[in-house]
Amino acid sequence: MLTKDTVIADILDMDYAPEIIPLFKAIGMHCLGCAAASNETIEEACMVHGVDPDEFLDAVNAVIAEVNA
């Protein structure tokens, strides 16, 4: 499961990245591979995009749980 402290660059290296990247793009995080985003945490990215990090993490972690089921 991901946390608020998970770094975006680390997410891109995870096996379930293809399933969760669309969630990032849906809230306006289109430059996941850019230098600024790659060092941001989920919480920092959510703050920049005006998204509640807890709600976003609930959605992301639900997708991860589904992939792992």
C-alpha positions as CSV (number, residue, x, y, z in Angstrom):
1,M,0.0,0.0,0.0
2,L,1.1,3.5,-0.8
3,T,1.3,6.3,1.8
4,K,1.5,10.1,1.7
5,D,5.3,9.8,1.9
6,T,5.6,7.6,-1.2
7,V,7.7,9.3,-3.8
8,I,6.3,9.6,-7.3
9,A,9.5,8.3,-8.9
10,D,9.2,5.1,-6.8
11,I,5.6,4.5,-8.0
12,L,6.7,4.5,-11.6
13,D,9.0,1.6,-10.9
14,M,6.3,-0.5,-9.3
15,D,4.6,-3.5,-11.0
16,Y,1.1,-2.0,-10.7
17,A,2.2,1.5,-12.1
18,P,0.2,0.9,-15.3
19,E,-3.0,0.5,-13.3
20,I,-2.5,3.6,-11.0
21,I,-1.0,6.1,-13.4
22,P,-4.4,6.8,-14.9
23,L,-5.6,7.9,-11.4
24,F,-2.8,10.5,-11.2
25,K,-3.6,11.8,-14.7
26,A,-7.3,12.0,-13.8
27,I,-6.6,14.6,-11.2
28,G,-4.2,16.6,-13.4
29,M,-0.9,15.0,-12.6
30,H,0.2,14.6,-16.2
31,C,4.0,15.1,-15.9
32,L,4.7,12.1,-13.6
33,G,8.2,11.7,-15.1
34,C,9.3,15.3,-15.0
35,A,12.1,16.3,-12.6
36,A,9.9,18.2,-10.2
37,A,7.2,15.5,-9.9
38,S,9.7,12.6,-9.6
39,N,11.0,13.8,-6.3
40,E,7.6,14.8,-4.9
41,T,5.6,12.7,-2.4
42,I,2.0,11.8,-3.0
43,E,1.0,14.3,-0.3
44,E,3.1,17.1,-1.9
45,A,1.6,16.4,-5.4
46,C,-1.9,16.3,-4.1
47,M,-1.4,19.6,-2.3
48,V,-0.1,21.2,-5.5
49,H,-3.2,19.9,-7.5
50,G,-5.8,20.7,-4.8
51,V,-6.6,17.1,-4.1
52,D,-7.3,15.5,-0.7
53,P,-4.4,13.1,-0.2
54,D,-6.3,10.7,2.0
55,E,-9.1,10.4,-0.6
56,F,-6.6,10.0,-3.4
57,L,-4.7,7.3,-1.4
58,D,-7.9,5.4,-0.7
59,A,-8.6,5.3,-4.5
60,V,-5.0,4.3,-5.4
61,N,-4.8,1.7,-2.7
62,A,-8.1,0.2,-3.7
63,V,-6.8,-0.3,-7.2
64,I,-3.6,-1.9,-5.8
65,A,-5.7,-4.3,-3.7
66,E,-7.7,-5.2,-6.7
67,V,-4.6,-5.9,-8.8
68,N,-3.1,-8.0,-6.0
69,A,-6.4,-10.0,-5.5
